[in-house]
């Protein structure tokens, strides 16, 4: 009993330290004032050595944790969300310069079911973003690290969102849409 309590308390402290509680993006870009992009192409990549976890602990030690889709190829599921986010931005990002955008996944940490149905936490998404002129191939912005954190509700709030159709996949894809829009406009 004491061991279970210790594990639970440790899990809560780890989740509390996961990052910001509000959607936040951090990047090192300084070219925002000059951007007038339209996305001509999108490429997603993930290194082969990213670790993927299906463990149901409070905080699995892995690069990729995702439970918003049925069990399967988690990297492909994440790529699909990024692809949808880029497509959703096409009407908004209708600038003068067609660009090729590349996302290199570094970390995608959702919450396990165990965490989601109890204390909640944060979705922590880290990727490198590269923007190239689609016509000339010229690098428009140096590759930069983007860190996004989205609060993941827990317990009855998570269940209510899910039952109302606001699933993890819906929330995270919408968040990625806004994050990419902010990074490219």
HELIX and SHEET records of a PDB file:
HELIX    1   1 UNK A    2  UNK A   16  1                                  15    
HELIX    2   2 UNK A   32  UNK A   34  5                                   3    
HELIX    3   3 UNK A   74  UNK A   89  1                                  16    
HELIX    4   4 UNK A  113  UNK A  116  1                                   4    
HELIX    5   5 UNK A  155  UNK A  163  1                                   9    
HELIX    6   6 UNK A  168  UNK A  184  1                                  17    
SHEET    1   A 5 UNK A  24  UNK A  26  0                                        
SHEET    2   A 5 UNK A 139  UNK A 152 -1                                        
SHEET    3   A 5 UNK A 121  UNK A 133 -1                                        
SHEET    4   A 5 UNK A  97  UNK A 109 -1                                        
SHEET    5   A 5 UNK A  37  UNK A  46  1                                        
SHEET    1   B 5 UNK A  24  UNK A  26  0                                        
SHEET    2   B 5 UNK A 139  UNK A 152 -1                                        
SHEET    3   B 5 UNK A 121  UNK A 133 -1                                        
SHEET    4   B 5 UNK A  97  UNK A 109 -1                                        
SHEET    5   B 5 UNK A  64  UNK A  65  1                                        
END                                                                             
